[in-house]
Amino acid sequence: MCRWLAYSGTPVLLDNVLYKPQHSLIDQSLHSRLGVETTNGDGFGVGWYSTDSDTPAIVRDIGPAWNNRNLREIADHVRSPLFFAHVRASTGTAVQQTNCHPFRHGRWMWMHNGAIADFQRLRRDLCLAVDPALFSCIEGSTDSEVMFFLALTLGLDQDAPAAVARMAGLVERTGHEHGVEYPLQMTIAVTDGVRLWAFRYSSQGNSRSLFYSSQVESLRALHPEMTFLQDVSEETRLVVSEPLGDLPGAWNELPESSYGVVQPGSDELLPFAPQPA
């Protein structure tokens, strides 16, 4: 499987989140504690929004994140209020740039950890459900990218949680039609550049790990010695496959079959269930 993180809040250098924490995403690419695989070296990607563009920039490569000089250079110089980062462990599809996350379409950005079970058997039916106007935009061969374009087909622009629920319902229905008992395993991050949605769900009810950071105000009270917390807004939030460190009270597990919304104003935590497409 994979490891990923999503950041939203006060603009920061990517280095502060990708490299500096005790158990950073770069460390997780070699020493994952909660993933299926310890090593996630089948490519990486970062995507970020700047203040003068509505569409994200994406950089992806097939090599491991831990020794990539270009990623190091980007992290030292790019400052962003909203960014994604992903380290990949392939579940069977090719190690190639177009299979690395995050994926982008217009203002939307998407990344995934998990799998569609027996995807090669389901792939044709699922691809045929993608809007023909979008189909040519699929560049790679992963289940993750197909899930993204199914969500776009099913109304991501209008209602992101409903579109993801319909996508999950379509994947499960198609899987069951092919005799797959538990078709879907997913933790997903998706953003339009303003709001960030994070989903945790699996057909078997045993989803991959996903955590979100506590409110900054609470962290300041718990850890007054962490002076850097004075420089970030109270709306700053991280969503991660596994915690970036062992700071007590800093991380909360996203409940099974739920999703969170990080947005201007109050964030939300809500139940998630697949819906008919």
Helices and strands as residue ranges (DSSP letters): E 3-13, H 14-18, H 25-31, E 44-49, E 57-61, G 65-67, H 69-77, E 79-87, G 97-99, E 103-105, E 108-116, H 119-128, H 132-135, H 143-153, H 160-177, E 184-191, E 196-202, E 211-213, H 216-222, G 227-231, E 237-240, E 251-253, E 258-262, E 268-271
